[in-house]
């Protein structure tokens, strides 16, 4: 008997927010590294500036895999052409909450919200949809958010 | 996928929160439809916290449009066919 017995690796989508808060790029690269080490294929979706910050920082693609336009990613998921096992949404403003709620509604993947910046408590209080929230007041120094991420270890969940 | 830049739109609200845009639609338009995120308006998947209110005013569609760096805009676009489609969706639900 023959047949395709190969198992597809787990996938994760990182939905980037506006890159105006510096910790986003650093934490995204860190998360990508941890996901890849756990055998999970990460895909990044952001606007042009957020994506370019990552692409320029990783020219030999040691960390980055597929990078796609955020609008295109949302269109593909909402059209059910594509989905991911995990989805990480980076949030530091109201728009981030909207994107996270959208991902929760259109994707079947497990949703994680990474909340950071100056207004963490206010933003966390607005999250009223099912997800795992990882939050820390971090703007320039990524360590508080890294610690919160390590405590949850979403790559192992 | 549609593109907002190719449309002749009017911005009714800028730099608002998503909830402010939803409240504006419900306060200013007697006719509106509530949809889920990913529902397409003019071939663009709408972003937001469900339920998302879409206003209708004759042939005009009023809907939130979110960008990561600029927050949520409330746009007003004239499209007879799309307004009719949305009314048909509302009637069928």
gemmi code that builds the backbone of each chain (N, CA, C; Angstrom):
import gemmi

chains = {
    "A": [
        ("UNK", (0.842, -1.173, 0.000), (0.000, 0.000, 0.000), (0.885, 1.233, 0.000)),
        ("UNK", (0.558, 2.171, -0.849), (1.349, 3.390, -0.879), (0.448, 4.584, -0.607)),
        ("UNK", (1.042, 5.674, -0.252), (0.280, 6.887, 0.034), (1.181, 7.924, 0.660)),
        ("UNK", (0.702, 9.149, 0.658), (1.479, 10.237, 1.223), (1.278, 10.269, 2.735)),
        ("UNK", (2.303, 9.868, 3.455), (2.196, 9.839, 4.919), (2.910, 11.019, 5.560)),
        ("UNK", (3.385, 11.977, 4.705), (4.123, 13.105, 5.258), (3.197, 13.996, 6.087)),
        ("UNK", (3.753, 14.545, 7.148), (2.980, 15.409, 8.030), (3.422, 16.851, 7.792)),
        ("UNK", (2.467, 17.713, 7.549), (2.793, 19.117, 7.327), (3.220, 19.755, 8.658)),
        ("UNK", (4.295, 20.560, 8.647), (4.697, 21.217, 9.894), (3.664, 22.252, 10.321)),
        ("UNK", (3.619, 22.488, 11.629), (2.722, 23.521, 12.148), (3.167, 24.887, 11.633)),
        ("UNK", (2.210, 25.785, 11.514), (2.494, 27.116, 10.972), (2.055, 28.198, 11.957)),
        ("UNK", (2.672, 29.356, 11.821), (2.295, 30.500, 12.666), (2.349, 31.772, 11.835)),
        ("UNK", (1.359, 32.619, 12.014), (1.343, 33.926, 11.348), (1.630, 35.008, 12.383)),
        ("UNK", (2.577, 35.876, 12.076), (2.875, 37.033, 12.920), (2.286, 38.265, 12.243)),
        ("UNK", (1.260, 38.843, 12.843), (0.618, 40.038, 12.291), (1.242, 41.263, 12.950)),
        ("UNK", (2.037, 41.981, 12.180), (2.759, 43.124, 12.730), (1.891, 44.374, 12.752)),
        ("UNK", (2.122, 45.206, 13.763), (1.459, 46.501, 13.814), (2.350, 47.569, 13.217)),
        ("UNK", (1.973, 48.813, 13.419), (2.818, 49.927, 12.989), (4.166, 49.810, 13.691)),
        ("UNK", (5.272, 49.966, 12.964), (6.590, 49.749, 13.582), (7.108, 50.938, 14.391)),
        ("UNK", (6.251, 51.881, 14.760), (6.739, 53.055, 15.471), (7.231, 52.740, 16.881)),
        ("UNK", (6.824, 51.604, 17.453), (7.343, 51.203, 18.766), (8.492, 50.217, 18.528)),
        ("UNK", (9.697, 50.575, 18.955), (10.886, 49.815, 18.551), (10.891, 48.330, 18.929)),
        ("UNK", (10.256, 47.945, 20.036), (10.378, 46.551, 20.482), (9.753, 45.556, 19.489)),
        ("UNK", (8.869, 46.025, 18.634), (8.166, 45.085, 17.755), (9.128, 44.254, 16.894)),
        ("UNK", (10.078, 44.928, 16.243), (10.974, 44.224, 15.324), (11.836, 43.214, 16.074)),
        ("UNK", (12.334, 43.633, 17.238), (13.181, 42.750, 18.035), (12.408, 41.523, 18.512)),
        ("UNK", (11.207, 41.738, 19.049), (10.415, 40.619, 19.562), (9.940, 39.723, 18.411)),
        ("UNK", (9.670, 40.308, 17.281), (9.250, 39.485, 16.134), (10.371, 38.529, 15.728)),
        ("UNK", (11.604, 39.049, 15.655), (12.733, 38.183, 15.297), (12.956, 37.112, 16.360)),
        ("UNK", (12.829, 37.495, 17.625), (12.984, 36.527, 18.716), (11.926, 35.434, 18.627)),
        ("UNK", (10.681, 35.845, 18.416), (9.586, 34.874, 18.338), (9.766, 33.940, 17.141)),
        ("UNK", (10.186, 34.511, 16.023), (10.436, 33.688, 14.836), (11.493, 32.630, 15.150)),
        ("UNK", (12.550, 33.053, 15.836), (13.624, 32.129, 16.192), (13.102, 30.980, 17.055)),
        ("UNK", (12.292, 31.333, 18.069), (11.775, 30.293, 18.971), (10.794, 29.361, 18.249)),
        ("UNK", (9.983, 29.933, 17.388), (9.025, 29.104, 16.639), (9.769, 28.122, 15.733)),
        ("UNK", (10.790, 28.624, 15.036), (11.533, 27.755, 14.120), (12.247, 26.642, 14.883)),
        ("UNK", (12.775, 27.002, 16.045), (13.457, 25.994, 16.861), (12.474, 24.896, 17.292)),
        ("UNK", (11.214, 25.269, 17.449), (10.180, 24.300, 17.851), (9.581, 23.572, 16.643)),
        ("UNK", (10.128, 23.860, 15.442), (9.635, 23.164, 14.251), (8.392, 23.781, 13.638)),
        ("UNK", (8.095, 25.012, 14.044), (6.906, 25.714, 13.533), (7.342, 26.693, 12.446)),
        ("UNK", (6.634, 26.687, 11.325), (6.994, 27.556, 10.203), (6.339, 28.933, 10.393)),
        ("UNK", (7.161, 29.980, 10.592), (6.569, 31.310, 10.786), (6.420, 32.074, 9.471)),
        ("UNK", (5.319, 32.791, 9.360), (5.070, 33.679, 8.227), (4.766, 35.058, 8.810)),
        ("UNK", (5.382, 36.087, 8.239), (5.184, 37.448, 8.733), (4.253, 38.206, 7.800)),
        ("UNK", (3.305, 38.948, 8.387), (2.424, 39.807, 7.595), (2.400, 41.191, 8.226)),
        ("UNK", (2.784, 42.183, 7.445), (2.789, 43.543, 7.966), (2.658, 44.547, 6.843)),
        ("UNK", (2.681, 45.827, 7.200), (2.709, 46.823, 6.132), (4.150, 46.915, 5.618)),
        ("UNK", (4.367, 47.747, 4.615), (5.676, 47.764, 3.962), (6.802, 48.121, 4.936)),
        ("UNK", (6.587, 49.137, 5.769), (7.644, 49.578, 6.678), (7.971, 48.504, 7.713)),
        ("UNK", (6.940, 47.907, 8.291), (7.164, 46.872, 9.314), (7.905, 45.678, 8.706)),
        ("UNK", (7.516, 45.283, 7.505), (8.176, 44.156, 6.843), (9.623, 44.492, 6.493)),
        ("UNK", (9.853, 45.708, 5.987), (11.203, 46.085, 5.569), (12.166, 46.147, 6.748)),
        ("UNK", (11.685, 46.548, 7.912), (12.550, 46.569, 9.095), (13.108, 45.180, 9.379)),
        ("UNK", (12.292, 44.170, 9.159), (12.742, 42.794, 9.376), (13.628, 42.319, 8.232)),
        ("UNK", (13.201, 42.580, 7.008), (13.936, 42.081, 5.836), (15.343, 42.675, 5.782)),
        ("UNK", (15.459, 43.964, 6.067), (16.779, 44.615, 6.023), (17.662, 44.132, 7.168)),
        ("UNK", (17.038, 43.817, 8.311), (17.820, 43.366, 9.472), (18.286, 41.919, 9.335)),
        ("UNK", (17.697, 41.180, 8.419), (18.018, 39.756, 8.277), (18.264, 39.435, 6.798)),
        ("UNK", (19.316, 40.046, 6.214), (19.516, 39.941, 4.759), (19.774, 38.518, 4.282)),
        ("UNK", (20.360, 37.696, 5.116), (20.635, 36.313, 4.707), (19.528, 35.351, 5.119)),
        ("UNK", (18.461, 35.923, 5.628), (17.275, 35.139, 5.998), (17.611, 33.992, 6.957)),
        ("UNK", (18.404, 34.320, 7.988), (18.665, 33.321, 9.020), (17.395, 33.043, 9.825)),
        ("UNK", (16.585, 34.074, 9.991), (15.365, 33.951, 10.790), (14.116, 33.966, 9.914)),
        ("UNK", (14.030, 34.970, 9.058), (12.813, 35.183, 8.273), (12.569, 34.094, 7.244)),
        ("UNK", (11.315, 33.748, 7.102), (10.875, 32.893, 6.006), (10.018, 33.754, 5.086)),
        ("UNK", (8.775, 33.334, 4.913), (7.865, 34.083, 4.044), (7.434, 35.390, 4.709)),
        ("UNK", (7.447, 36.431, 3.931), (6.982, 37.744, 4.387), (5.911, 38.211, 3.400)),
        ("UNK", (4.749, 38.602, 3.924), (3.679, 38.990, 3.010), (2.994, 40.274, 3.441)),
        ("UNK", (2.315, 40.874, 2.484), (1.560, 42.095, 2.746), (0.367, 41.782, 3.655)),
        ("UNK", (0.136, 42.638, 4.636), (-0.916, 42.391, 5.627), (-2.309, 42.306, 4.987)),
        ("UNK", (-2.606, 43.217, 4.084), (-3.934, 43.196, 3.443), (-4.144, 41.897, 2.665)),
        ("UNK", (-3.085, 41.443, 2.000), (-3.192, 40.206, 1.214), (-3.398, 39.005, 2.134)),
        ("UNK", (-2.701, 39.007, 3.276), (-2.861, 37.893, 4.227), (-4.299, 37.829, 4.726)),
        ("UNK", (-4.859, 38.971, 5.077), (-6.232, 38.990, 5.599), (-7.221, 38.566, 4.509)),
        ("UNK", (-6.977, 39.012, 3.290), (-7.867, 38.604, 2.190), (-7.815, 37.092, 2.002)),
        ("UNK", (-6.618, 36.507, 2.019), (-6.485, 35.059, 1.789), (-7.144, 34.250, 2.908)),
        ("UNK", (-6.982, 34.718, 4.144), (-7.587, 33.979, 5.263), (-9.107, 34.125, 5.238)),
        ("UNK", (-9.583, 35.336, 4.985), (-11.037, 35.541, 4.977), (-11.696, 34.809, 3.815)),
        ("UNK", (-10.942, 34.592, 2.732), (-11.475, 33.827, 1.590), (-11.260, 32.321, 1.772)),
        ("UNK", (-10.709, 31.942, 2.915), (-10.450, 30.546, 3.270), (-9.494, 29.868, 2.285)),
        ("UNK", (-8.615, 30.651, 1.698), (-7.599, 30.088, 0.813), (-6.380, 29.648, 1.605)),
        ("UNK", (-6.288, 30.162, 2.836), (-5.109, 29.867, 3.632), (-5.450, 30.064, 5.102)),
        ("UNK", (-4.774, 29.305, 5.981), (-4.924, 29.554, 7.415), (-3.658, 29.068, 8.129)),
        ("UNK", (-3.569, 29.375, 9.402), (-2.366, 29.070, 10.180), (-2.778, 28.425, 11.502)),
        ("UNK", (-1.874, 27.639, 12.069), (-2.185, 26.962, 13.335), (-2.145, 27.910, 14.524)),
        ("UNK", (-1.273, 28.885, 14.442), (-1.174, 29.907, 15.484), (-1.142, 31.278, 14.820)),
        ("UNK", (-1.668, 32.262, 15.533), (-1.617, 33.630, 15.016), (-1.210, 34.566, 16.152)),
        ("UNK", (-0.163, 35.327, 15.924), (0.336, 36.295, 16.908), (0.084, 37.705, 16.376)),
        ("UNK", (-0.695, 38.483, 17.118), (-0.978, 39.851, 16.675), (-0.268, 40.833, 17.602)),
        ("UNK", (0.550, 41.685, 17.026), (1.297, 42.691, 17.783), (0.403, 43.935, 17.951)),
        ("UNK", (0.234, 44.359, 19.214), (-0.729, 45.433, 19.504), (-0.091, 46.527, 20.356)),
        ("UNK", (-0.113, 47.743, 19.849), (0.258, 48.881, 20.702), (-0.678, 50.065, 20.475)),
        ("UNK", (-1.751, 49.847, 19.699), (-2.721, 50.927, 19.490), (-4.100, 50.321, 19.175)),
        ("UNK", (-5.064, 51.203, 18.977), (-6.438, 50.752, 18.722), (-6.526, 49.890, 17.460)),
        ("UNK", (-5.749, 50.242, 16.447), (-5.779, 49.461, 15.208), (-5.366, 48.015, 15.477)),
        ("UNK", (-4.406, 47.823, 16.363), (-3.963, 46.470, 16.700), (-5.090, 45.630, 17.280)),
        ("UNK", (-5.929, 46.251, 18.112), (-7.083, 45.543, 18.684), (-8.022, 45.106, 17.553)),
        ("UNK", (-8.248, 45.999, 16.595), (-9.135, 45.672, 15.466), (-8.583, 44.507, 14.647)),
        ("UNK", (-7.277, 44.532, 14.399), (-6.670, 43.435, 13.639), (-6.759, 42.118, 14.413)),
        ("UNK", (-6.537, 42.175, 15.723), (-6.599, 40.945, 16.521), (-8.017, 40.372, 16.528)),
        ("UNK", (-9.014, 41.237, 16.715), (-10.412, 40.772, 16.699), (-10.746, 40.152, 15.349)),
        ("UNK", (-10.210, 40.754, 14.300), (-10.445, 40.228, 12.950), (-9.820, 38.847, 12.796)),
        ("UNK", (-8.584, 38.698, 13.242), (-7.932, 37.395, 13.121), (-8.680, 36.334, 13.924)),
        ("UNK", (-9.171, 36.736, 15.095), (-9.944, 35.806, 15.911), (-11.211, 35.340, 15.219)),
        ("UNK", (-11.777, 36.221, 14.393), (-13.029, 35.890, 13.709), (-12.814, 35.094, 12.421)),
        ("UNK", (-11.723, 35.353, 11.705), (-11.568, 34.725, 10.378), (-10.641, 33.509, 10.381)),
        ("UNK", (-9.780, 33.384, 11.394), (-8.815, 32.282, 11.413), (-9.230, 31.224, 12.431)),
        ("UNK", (-8.919, 29.981, 12.123), (-9.176, 28.899, 13.065), (-7.977, 28.656, 13.980)),
        ("UNK", (-6.889, 29.374, 13.742), (-5.679, 29.182, 14.531), (-5.818, 29.700, 15.950)),
        ("UNK", (-4.942, 29.218, 16.817), (-4.937, 29.701, 18.210), (-4.396, 31.120, 18.219)),
        ("UNK", (-5.143, 32.017, 18.844), (-4.799, 33.444, 18.790), (-4.024, 33.893, 20.028)),
        ("UNK", (-2.895, 34.550, 19.784), (-2.093, 35.170, 20.843), (-2.008, 36.667, 20.556)),
        ("UNK", (-2.255, 37.486, 21.589), (-2.070, 38.924, 21.414), (-0.844, 39.355, 22.199)),
        ("UNK", (0.061, 40.062, 21.535), (1.260, 40.604, 22.184), (1.041, 42.099, 22.341)),
        ("UNK", (0.817, 42.525, 23.584), (0.470, 43.919, 23.841), (1.653, 44.611, 24.514)),
        ("UNK", (2.024, 45.782, 24.012), (3.205, 46.479, 24.507), (3.013, 47.978, 24.264)),
        ("UNK", (4.041, 48.762, 24.571), (3.939, 50.209, 24.388), (3.593, 50.911, 25.690)),
        ("UNK", (3.148, 52.148, 25.566), (2.877, 52.993, 26.743), (1.516, 52.723, 27.375)),
        ("UNK", (0.565, 52.206, 26.601), (-0.827, 52.129, 27.067), (-1.301, 50.687, 27.209)),
        ("UNK", (-0.442, 49.860, 27.786), (-0.714, 48.425, 27.860), (-2.017, 48.110, 28.595)),
        ("UNK", (-2.197, 48.697, 29.793), (-3.372, 48.341, 30.605), (-4.670, 48.704, 29.886)),
        ("UNK", (-4.712, 49.877, 29.295), (-5.910, 50.319, 28.577), (-6.200, 49.381, 27.403)),
        ("UNK", (-5.156, 48.993, 26.680), (-5.351, 48.113, 25.520), (-5.806, 46.723, 25.946)),
        ("UNK", (-5.177, 46.193, 26.995), (-5.559, 44.849, 27.470), (-7.030, 44.835, 27.895)),
        ("UNK", (-7.489, 45.928, 28.512), (-8.884, 45.981, 28.970), (-9.873, 45.966, 27.798)),
        ("UNK", (-9.389, 46.297, 26.607), (-10.276, 46.310, 25.428), (-10.361, 44.952, 24.735)),
        ("UNK", (-9.543, 43.997, 25.168), (-9.547, 42.682, 24.519), (-10.657, 41.845, 25.135)),
        ("UNK", (-11.745, 41.728, 24.403), (-12.930, 41.016, 24.919), (-13.244, 39.786, 24.084)),
        ("UNK", (-12.272, 39.294, 23.343), (-12.471, 38.117, 22.499), (-11.493, 37.026, 22.948)),
        ("UNK", (-11.788, 35.760, 22.670), (-10.931, 34.669, 23.162), (-9.519, 34.721, 22.581)),
        ("UNK", (-8.536, 34.760, 23.455), (-7.131, 34.723, 23.026), (-6.260, 34.580, 24.267)),
        ("UNK", (-4.994, 34.314, 24.037), (-4.013, 34.343, 25.120), (-3.252, 35.652, 25.014)),
        ("UNK", (-3.318, 36.466, 26.057), (-2.670, 37.778, 26.008), (-1.321, 37.747, 26.708)),
        ("UNK", (-0.325, 38.266, 26.012), (1.032, 38.395, 26.548), (1.329, 39.891, 26.553)),
        ("UNK", (1.487, 40.488, 27.718), (1.572, 41.944, 27.780), (2.700, 42.410, 28.683)),
        ("UNK", (3.312, 43.521, 28.300), (4.339, 44.148, 29.127), (4.509, 45.589, 28.676)),
        ("UNK", (4.758, 46.466, 29.627), (5.020, 47.854, 29.267), (6.436, 47.933, 28.719)),
        ("UNK", (6.551, 47.921, 27.436), (7.857, 47.926, 26.773), (7.773, 48.810, 25.546)),
        ("UNK", (8.691, 49.740, 25.450), (8.713, 50.649, 24.295), (10.050, 50.503, 23.554)),
        ("UNK", (11.142, 50.803, 24.276), (12.469, 50.707, 23.661), (13.204, 49.432, 24.058)),
        ("UNK", (12.967, 49.001, 25.287), (13.663, 47.823, 25.803), (12.752, 46.590, 25.674)),
        ("UNK", (13.147, 45.623, 24.865), (12.266, 44.470, 24.647), (12.263, 43.441, 25.772)),
        ("UNK", (13.148, 43.578, 26.767), (13.272, 42.532, 27.787), (11.971, 42.222, 28.541)),
        ("UNK", (11.201, 43.249, 28.982), (9.952, 42.912, 29.706), (8.995, 42.074, 28.850)),
        ("UNK", (8.916, 42.376, 27.578), (8.018, 41.611, 26.708), (8.593, 40.227, 26.416)),
        ("UNK", (9.907, 40.151, 26.300), (10.549, 38.839, 26.102), (10.281, 37.928, 27.302)),
        ("UNK", (10.391, 38.512, 28.500), (10.143, 37.715, 29.709), (8.700, 37.221, 29.746)),
        ("UNK", (7.758, 38.107, 29.414), (6.339, 37.711, 29.410), (6.089, 36.622, 28.358)),
        ("UNK", (6.774, 36.740, 27.228), (6.639, 35.736, 26.157), (7.206, 34.392, 26.602)),
        ("UNK", (8.357, 34.427, 27.240), (8.988, 33.186, 27.705), (8.118, 32.469, 28.754)),
        ("UNK", (7.417, 33.245, 29.588), (6.568, 32.635, 30.614), (5.420, 31.846, 29.988)),
        ("UNK", (4.899, 32.361, 28.885), (3.788, 31.685, 28.209), (4.291, 30.587, 27.264)),
        ("UNK", (5.465, 30.818, 26.690), (6.078, 29.869, 25.739), (5.066, 29.354, 24.691)),
        ("UNK", (4.531, 30.243, 23.900), (3.483, 29.849, 22.953), (3.963, 28.878, 21.876)),
        ("UNK", (5.255, 28.768, 21.670), (5.801, 27.813, 20.708), (5.630, 26.377, 21.224)),
        ("UNK", (5.413, 26.239, 22.524), (5.251, 24.898, 23.099), (3.778, 24.570, 23.337)),
        ("UNK", (2.912, 25.565, 23.186), (1.495, 25.369, 23.520), (0.804, 24.449, 22.511)),
    ],
    "B": [
        ("UNK", (-8.890, 41.434, -4.834), (-9.021, 42.318, -3.681), (-9.093, 43.767, -4.153)),
        ("UNK", (-10.022, 44.521, -3.611), (-10.181, 45.913, -3.994), (-9.113, 46.801, -3.369)),
        ("UNK", (-9.075, 48.049, -3.823), (-8.095, 48.990, -3.281), (-8.809, 50.310, -3.012)),
        ("UNK", (-8.703, 50.786, -1.779), (-9.375, 52.025, -1.400), (-8.863, 53.205, -2.224)),
        ("UNK", (-7.562, 53.180, -2.542), (-6.974, 54.314, -3.258), (-7.591, 54.514, -4.638)),
        ("UNK", (-8.181, 53.455, -5.183), (-8.795, 53.573, -6.518), (-10.238, 54.087, -6.421)),
        ("UNK", (-10.711, 54.319, -5.210), (-12.102, 54.760, -5.033), (-12.174, 56.266, -4.820)),
        ("UNK", (-13.330, 56.800, -5.159), (-13.595, 58.212, -4.888), (-14.286, 58.288, -3.525)),
        ("UNK", (-13.492, 58.408, -2.473), (-14.054, 58.339, -1.120), (-13.996, 59.679, -0.397)),
        ("UNK", (-14.859, 59.804, 0.575), (-14.846, 60.966, 1.469), (-14.562, 60.435, 2.870)),
        ("UNK", (-13.690, 61.111, 3.599), (-13.381, 60.687, 4.972), (-14.307, 61.426, 5.942)),
        ("UNK", (-15.153, 60.676, 6.632), (-16.072, 61.282, 7.600), (-15.412, 61.425, 8.965)),
        ("UNK", (-14.473, 60.535, 9.276), (-13.785, 60.587, 10.568), (-12.381, 60.033, 10.390)),
        ("UNK", (-11.421, 60.666, 11.013), (-10.045, 60.148, 10.986), (-9.476, 60.159, 12.400)),
        ("UNK", (-8.471, 59.325, 12.613), (-7.816, 59.225, 13.920), (-8.786, 58.856, 15.042)),
        ("UNK", (-9.875, 58.240, 14.688), (-10.811, 57.795, 15.716), (-10.512, 56.351, 16.080)),
        ("UNK", (-11.132, 55.904, 17.158), (-11.014, 54.491, 17.495), (-12.074, 53.722, 16.722)),
        ("UNK", (-11.916, 52.412, 16.678), (-12.912, 51.606, 15.973), (-14.291, 51.785, 16.615)),
        ("UNK", (-14.333, 51.807, 17.950), (-15.623, 51.941, 18.648), (-16.282, 53.290, 18.374)),
        ("UNK", (-15.469, 54.339, 18.249), (-16.021, 55.660, 17.917), (-16.653, 55.641, 16.526)),
        ("UNK", (-16.004, 54.952, 15.603), (-16.557, 54.861, 14.239), (-17.881, 54.108, 14.252)),
        ("UNK", (-17.950, 53.009, 15.017), (-19.193, 52.235, 15.092), (-20.305, 53.086, 15.699)),
        ("UNK", (-19.974, 53.826, 16.763), (-20.978, 54.680, 17.415), (-21.451, 55.770, 16.459)),
        ("UNK", (-20.534, 56.321, 15.676), (-20.890, 57.389, 14.721), (-21.903, 56.872, 13.702)),
        ("UNK", (-21.652, 55.669, 13.182), (-22.562, 55.095, 12.179), (-23.948, 54.893, 12.787)),
        ("UNK", (-23.996, 54.356, 13.970), (-25.303, 54.073, 14.588), (-26.048, 55.354, 14.962)),
        ("UNK", (-25.296, 56.403, 15.283), (-25.932, 57.670, 15.667), (-26.396, 58.480, 14.465)),
        ("UNK", (-25.659, 58.377, 13.348), (-25.920, 59.265, 12.224), (-26.663, 58.626, 11.051)),
        ("UNK", (-26.794, 57.311, 11.057), (-27.453, 56.653, 9.917), (-28.529, 55.707, 10.445)),
        ("UNK", (-29.739, 55.957, 10.024), (-30.841, 55.113, 10.490), (-30.780, 53.740, 9.829)),
        ("UNK", (-30.151, 53.688, 8.658), (-30.049, 52.417, 7.958), (-28.606, 51.909, 8.045)),
        ("UNK", (-28.427, 50.752, 8.655), (-27.083, 50.159, 8.695), (-27.209, 48.640, 8.777)),
        ("UNK", (-26.110, 47.991, 8.449), (-26.050, 46.529, 8.489), (-24.875, 46.152, 9.381)),
        ("UNK", (-25.017, 45.061, 10.133), (-23.907, 44.597, 10.971), (-23.314, 43.340, 10.360)),
        ("UNK", (-21.994, 43.337, 10.197), (-21.310, 42.212, 9.555), (-20.152, 41.735, 10.428)),
        ("UNK", (-19.612, 40.592, 10.062), (-18.466, 40.034, 10.770), (-17.159, 40.472, 10.092)),
        ("UNK", (-16.051, 40.489, 10.833), (-14.761, 40.809, 10.211), (-14.496, 39.875, 9.020)),
        ("UNK", (-13.874, 40.416, 7.993), (-13.600, 39.623, 6.789), (-14.683, 39.757, 5.741)),
        ("UNK", (-15.882, 40.229, 6.143), (-16.952, 40.470, 5.168), (-16.443, 41.526, 4.184)),
        ("UNK", (-16.693, 41.308, 2.900), (-16.134, 42.231, 1.916), (-17.078, 43.389, 1.592)),
        ("UNK", (-16.529, 44.585, 1.684), (-17.211, 45.793, 1.232), (-16.405, 46.305, 0.044)),
        ("UNK", (-17.022, 46.391, -1.116), (-16.328, 46.834, -2.335), (-15.063, 46.002, -2.564)),
        ("UNK", (-15.196, 44.713, -2.296), (-14.125, 43.720, -2.490), (-12.954, 43.888, -1.509)),
        ("UNK", (-13.183, 44.618, -0.422), (-12.145, 44.780, 0.605), (-12.634, 44.118, 1.889)),
        ("UNK", (-11.867, 43.162, 2.447), (-12.278, 42.566, 3.730), (-12.263, 43.627, 4.825)),
        ("UNK", (-13.379, 43.766, 5.527), (-13.462, 44.800, 6.542), (-12.817, 44.301, 7.842)),
        ("UNK", (-12.105, 45.221, 8.505), (-11.349, 44.920, 9.725), (-12.099, 45.515, 10.912)),
        ("UNK", (-12.123, 44.812, 12.039), (-12.711, 45.425, 13.215), (-13.206, 44.435, 14.237)),
        ("UNK", (-13.777, 44.981, 15.293), (-14.310, 44.169, 16.386), (-15.773, 43.864, 16.081)),
        ("UNK", (-16.155, 42.595, 16.040), (-17.533, 42.273, 15.679), (-18.537, 42.670, 16.765)),
        ("UNK", (-19.777, 43.057, 16.365), (-20.224, 43.214, 14.984), (-19.784, 44.569, 14.409)),
        ("UNK", (-19.480, 44.588, 13.128), (-19.019, 45.814, 12.475), (-20.213, 46.473, 11.793)),
        ("UNK", (-20.473, 47.731, 12.153), (-21.612, 48.447, 11.565), (-21.201, 49.089, 10.241)),
        ("UNK", (-22.040, 48.890, 9.218), (-21.836, 49.507, 7.901), (-23.062, 50.375, 7.617)),
        ("UNK", (-22.860, 51.665, 7.441), (-23.981, 52.563, 7.207), (-24.404, 52.584, 5.752)),
        ("UNK", (-25.691, 52.831, 5.529), (-26.222, 52.973, 4.167), (-27.026, 54.267, 4.100)),
        ("UNK", (-26.738, 55.071, 3.099), (-27.444, 56.338, 2.913), (-27.658, 56.520, 1.406)),
        ("UNK", (-28.836, 56.196, 0.948), (-29.138, 56.163, -0.495), (-28.107, 55.262, -1.194)),
        ("UNK", (-27.320, 55.795, -2.138), (-26.335, 54.965, -2.833), (-24.955, 55.017, -2.170)),
        ("UNK", (-24.882, 55.589, -1.000), (-23.597, 55.710, -0.309), (-23.434, 54.609, 0.749)),
        ("UNK", (-22.200, 54.131, 0.840), (-21.847, 53.124, 1.852), (-20.854, 53.783, 2.801)),
        ("UNK", (-21.104, 53.640, 4.095), (-20.222, 54.239, 5.097), (-19.609, 53.096, 5.906)),
        ("UNK", (-18.303, 52.971, 5.858), (-17.669, 51.815, 6.504), (-16.319, 52.181, 7.121)),
        ("UNK", (-15.897, 51.427, 8.179), (-14.589, 51.687, 8.805), (-13.472, 51.073, 7.970)),
        ("UNK", (-12.365, 51.780, 7.916), (-11.198, 51.284, 7.177), (-9.976, 51.492, 8.070)),
        ("UNK", (-9.348, 50.380, 8.464), (-8.270, 50.432, 9.457), (-6.914, 50.201, 8.801)),
        ("UNK", (-5.933, 51.036, 9.179), (-4.544, 50.842, 8.765), (-3.689, 50.783, 10.033)),
        ("UNK", (-2.636, 49.960, 10.052), (-1.857, 49.763, 11.278), (-1.303, 51.060, 11.884)),
        ("UNK", (-0.848, 51.984, 11.048), (-0.191, 53.185, 11.569), (-1.132, 54.372, 11.722)),
        ("UNK", (-2.299, 54.307, 11.125), (-3.154, 55.494, 11.084), (-4.501, 55.276, 11.745)),
        ("UNK", (-4.703, 54.147, 12.369), (-5.961, 53.880, 13.060), (-7.103, 53.653, 12.087)),
        ("UNK", (-8.305, 53.975, 12.550), (-9.500, 53.681, 11.756), (-10.083, 54.962, 11.153)),
        ("UNK", (-10.319, 54.912, 9.865), (-10.995, 55.992, 9.144), (-12.433, 55.557, 8.897)),
        ("UNK", (-13.317, 56.520, 8.871), (-14.684, 56.224, 8.466), (-14.859, 56.794, 7.059)),
        ("UNK", (-15.071, 55.900, 6.097), (-15.133, 56.311, 4.690), (-16.562, 56.302, 4.171)),
        ("UNK", (-16.842, 57.180, 3.227), (-18.144, 57.266, 2.565), (-17.884, 57.152, 1.069)),
        ("UNK", (-18.434, 56.107, 0.469), (-18.203, 55.834, -0.953), (-19.546, 55.628, -1.645)),
        ("UNK", (-19.706, 56.226, -2.822), (-20.942, 56.047, -3.583), (-20.793, 54.857, -4.524)),
        ("UNK", (-21.678, 53.890, -4.395), (-21.668, 52.728, -5.292), (-23.064, 52.105, -5.276)),
        ("UNK", (-23.806, 52.347, -6.319), (-25.209, 51.913, -6.375), (-25.345, 50.402, -6.241)),
        ("UNK", (-24.525, 49.677, -6.994), (-24.629, 48.210, -6.993), (-24.273, 47.627, -5.629)),
        ("UNK", (-23.220, 48.159, -5.005), (-22.795, 47.626, -3.705), (-23.825, 47.954, -2.617)),
        ("UNK", (-24.404, 49.141, -2.691), (-25.439, 49.500, -1.709), (-26.635, 48.549, -1.848)),
        ("UNK", (-26.988, 48.231, -3.078), (-28.106, 47.306, -3.311), (-27.759, 45.913, -2.799)),
        ("UNK", (-26.517, 45.486, -3.020), (-26.087, 44.160, -2.532), (-26.170, 44.098, -1.012)),
        ("UNK", (-25.709, 45.150, -0.350), (-25.724, 45.158, 1.118), (-27.157, 45.143, 1.653)),
        ("UNK", (-28.045, 45.844, 0.969), (-29.456, 45.823, 1.401), (-30.039, 44.423, 1.229)),
        ("UNK", (-29.617, 43.747, 0.152), (-30.099, 42.373, -0.074), (-29.558, 41.436, 1.003)),
        ("UNK", (-28.299, 41.640, 1.388), (-27.704, 40.833, 2.472), (-28.463, 41.062, 3.766)),
        ("UNK", (-28.773, 42.324, 4.034), (-29.487, 42.665, 5.266), (-30.872, 42.011, 5.284)),
        ("UNK", (-31.503, 42.016, 4.120), (-32.857, 41.463, 4.024), (-32.836, 39.943, 4.242)),
        ("UNK", (-31.750, 39.300, 3.798), (-31.684, 37.836, 3.866), (-31.260, 37.328, 5.240)),
        ("UNK", (-30.837, 38.225, 6.116), (-30.369, 37.771, 7.445), (-31.412, 38.041, 8.519)),
    ],
}
model = gemmi.Model(1)
for chain_id, residues in chains.items():
    chain = gemmi.Chain(chain_id)
    for i, (resn, *xyz) in enumerate(residues, 1):
        res = gemmi.Residue()
        res.name, res.seqid = resn, gemmi.SeqId(i, " ")
        for name, pos in zip(("N", "CA", "C"), xyz):
            atom = gemmi.Atom()
            atom.name, atom.element = name, gemmi.Element(name[0])
            atom.pos, atom.b_iso = gemmi.Position(*pos), 0.0
            res.add_atom(atom)
        chain.add_residue(res)
    model.add_chain(chain)
structure = gemmi.Structure()
structure.add_model(model)
structure.setup_entities()
